[in-house]
Amino acid sequence: MNITRVVAPVRAQVVGIVRADILSGALAPGQRLVEREWCERLGVSRNTLREACRQLEAEGFLDIPPHRGPMVAVLSDEDARGIYEIREALESLAVRLFVERADDARVARLRAAVDELAAAHASGDVAAMLVAKEPFYDVLYDGAANRVLREQATVLGGRLARLRARSLGREGRPGASVAEIDAVMRAVEARDAETAAALWAAHVRAAAQSALREPVGSVCP
C-alpha cells in the first residue's frame, strides 16, 4: 500500500496511518514496528518512517528505546491516572476561562460543536467521535484565550487520544459522555463558570473510570 504524496506531506500521512492503527488496536501496546516491513507497506524511505516515529514518540504513542526499533507505548494505569489528573485540572480551567471570556458568538460555536459531537457519539463509531472532539476543543481553547494553557493541552493530546478511544469503546459510555457534556454546555450558556467547571471535572472523572481497568475515585483532591 503506497501512500499518496499529493494529499498531505508523506510524513504526516505515515503518522496518521500508524496513529490510527494504534488507536484501533491493530497495533497492540508493546508491539514492535519493524522498519523494513513498514517501509515496504507504505512505500516510504527509512528516514521518512523514522521522522514519523519520532513525532509519534513525542505524542506519547511510541517508545523508541536506545539501539532498538520503535514500539507501541505501554500505558500503565498509574500513568493513565496521572494523565487524567492533569486533564481534569487543565480542562476545568479552560471551561472556567471560556465562560468568563468568550463572547456570545463563541458560545454559539461551542454549542454547534457539542451538537456535532452528539451526532458522532450516536453513530457508535469511536474514530468519528475522536474526530468530532477536535473542533469542540478548538472552540473551547480559543474562547479561553490562554495560549500557554492550550500549549500544555496539546502536549497531553496524544496520550489522551488513546485513553479516549479506550473509554468511548466501553458500552454505554458514548451516550453518558454526551449527556455530561450537554450539562456543561447548559451551564456555559447560563454563564455559570463555577458550575460548568465542576461539571466538567465530574465528566473527566467519569471518563477516567471508564478508561481504567479499576474504578477510581476523585482524581483531583
C-alpha positions in Angstrom: 0.0 0.0 0.0 1.9 3.0 -1.3 0.6 6.2 0.3 -0.1 9.2 -1.9 2.2 12.2 -2.0 -0.4 14.8 -3.1 -3.0 14.9 -0.3 -0.6 15.7 2.6 3.1 15.6 3.3 4.4 12.0 3.3 5.5 12.1 6.9 2.1 13.4 8.0 0.4 10.5 6.2 2.7 8.0 7.9 2.0 9.5 11.3 -1.8 9.3 10.6 -1.7 5.7 9.5 0.4 4.5 12.4 -1.6 6.5 14.9 -4.9 5.1 13.5 -3.6 1.6 13.8 -2.6 2.2 17.5 -6.0 3.8 18.3 -7.9 1.0 16.6 -5.9 -1.7 18.4 -4.4 -3.1 15.2 -1.1 -2.3 16.8 -1.0 -3.6 20.4 0.8 -2.0 23.4 4.4 -3.3 23.4 4.3 -4.3 19.7 7.4 -3.5 17.7 7.3 -1.7 14.4 9.8 -3.5 12.0 11.2 -0.7 9.8 11.7 -2.8 6.7 8.1 -4.1 6.8 6.6 -0.7 7.3 8.7 0.9 4.6 7.6 -1.8 2.2 4.0 -1.5 3.3 3.8 2.3 2.9 6.3 2.8 0.1 8.4 5.3 2.0 12.1 5.7 3.0 13.5 4.7 6.3 14.3 8.4 7.0 10.6 9.3 6.5 9.5 6.5 8.7 11.9 7.4 11.4 10.8 11.1 11.4 7.2 9.9 11.7 8.1 7.7 14.6 9.9 10.5 16.4 6.8 12.6 16.1 4.6 9.7 17.4 7.1 9.3 20.3 6.7 13.0 21.2 2.9 12.5 21.2 3.2 9.5 23.5 2.1 6.8 21.0 5.5 5.2 20.6 8.6 4.4 22.7 12.0 4.3 21.0 14.5 2.5 23.3 18.2 3.0 22.5 19.5 0.6 19.9 16.1 -0.9 19.4 13.3 -0.3 17.0 10.2 1.7 17.9 7.4 0.0 19.8 3.9 0.9 20.8 4.0 2.7 24.1 2.6 0.8 27.1 0.4 3.0 29.2 0.1 1.8 32.8 -2.9 2.5 34.9 -0.7 4.7 37.2 0.3 6.8 34.2 -3.3 6.9 33.0 -4.5 8.2 36.3 -1.7 10.9 36.2 -2.9 11.9 32.7 -6.4 12.2 33.9 -5.4 14.3 36.9 -3.7 16.7 34.6 -6.6 16.6 32.1 -9.1 17.5 34.9 -7.0 20.5 36.0 -6.3 21.8 32.5 -9.8 21.3 31.0 -11.7 22.5 34.1 -9.7 25.7 34.0 -10.3 26.0 30.2 -14.1 25.7 30.8 -14.0 28.3 33.6 -12.0 30.8 31.4 -14.3 30.2 28.4 -17.3 31.1 30.5 -15.6 34.3 31.7 -14.0 35.4 28.5 -15.9 34.0 25.4 -18.3 36.2 23.6 -21.8 35.1 22.6 -20.6 34.1 19.1 -18.1 31.7 20.6 -20.7 30.3 22.9 -22.9 29.6 19.9 -20.0 28.0 18.1 -19.3 25.7 21.1 -23.0 24.7 21.1 -22.8 23.8 17.4 -19.6 21.7 18.2 -21.4 19.9 21.0 -24.3 19.1 18.6 -21.8 17.7 16.1 -20.2 15.7 18.9 -23.6 14.2 19.9 -24.2 13.1 16.3 -20.8 11.4 16.2 -21.4 9.6 19.5 -24.8 8.4 18.3 -23.1 6.7 15.3 -21.2 4.3 17.6 -18.0 4.9 15.5 -15.2 5.6 18.0 -12.9 7.1 15.3 -15.7 9.6 14.3 -16.1 10.5 18.0 -12.5 11.3 18.3 -12.5 13.4 15.1 -15.6 15.3 16.4 -13.8 16.3 19.6 -11.2 18.3 17.7 -13.5 21.3 16.7 -15.0 21.3 20.2 -11.6 21.7 21.8 -10.6 24.2 19.2 -13.5 26.5 20.1 -13.1 25.8 23.8 -9.4 26.8 23.9 -9.9 29.7 21.5 -12.6 31.2 23.8 -10.5 30.5 26.9 -7.9 32.8 25.4 -4.8 31.4 27.2 -2.1 30.4 24.8 0.0 28.6 27.5 -2.9 26.6 28.6 -3.6 25.5 25.1 0.0 24.5 24.5 0.0 22.3 27.6 -3.2 20.6 26.5 -1.6 19.9 23.1 1.3 18.2 24.7 -1.1 15.9 26.6 -3.3 15.3 23.5 -1.5 12.2 22.1 -1.8 10.1 25.3 -5.3 11.3 25.9 -6.4 10.1 22.4 -5.5 6.5 23.3 -7.4 6.8 26.6 -10.4 8.4 25.0 -10.6 5.6 22.5 -10.5 3.1 25.3 -13.1 4.9 27.3 -15.5 5.6 24.4 -15.2 1.9 23.4 -17.0 0.9 26.6 -20.7 0.0 26.2 -22.9 2.9 27.3 -20.1 5.4 27.7 -20.7 7.5 24.5 -24.2 8.3 25.5 -23.3 9.1 29.0 -20.4 11.3 27.8 -22.7 13.4 25.6 -25.2 13.8 28.4 -22.4 15.1 30.7 -21.0 17.5 28.1 -24.5 18.8 27.3 -25.0 19.6 31.0 -21.7 21.5 31.0 -22.9 23.4 27.8 -26.1 24.4 29.5 -24.1 25.9 32.4 -21.8 27.6 29.9 -24.8 29.2 28.2 -26.1 30.3 31.6 -22.7 31.9 32.2 -22.2 29.9 35.4 -18.5 29.4 35.4 -18.3 27.6 38.8 -21.0 25.0 37.9 -19.6 24.5 34.4 -16.1 23.8 35.7 -17.4 21.5 38.4 -19.5 19.5 35.9 -16.5 19.2 33.6 -14.4 17.9 36.4 -17.0 15.3 37.1 -17.1 14.4 33.3 -13.3 13.8 33.3 -13.6 11.6 36.4 -16.3 9.6 34.7 -14.1 9.2 31.6 -11.2 8.0 33.9 -13.4 5.4 35.5 -14.4 4.1 32.0 -10.9 4.1 30.7 -9.2 2.4 33.6 -9.4 -1.3 34.5 -10.5 -0.5 38.0 -12.9 2.3 39.1 -11.2 5.3 40.6 -12.5 8.0 42.9 -11.9 11.7 42.5 -8.6 12.1 40.6 -8.3 15.6 41.8 -8.5 16.1 45.6 
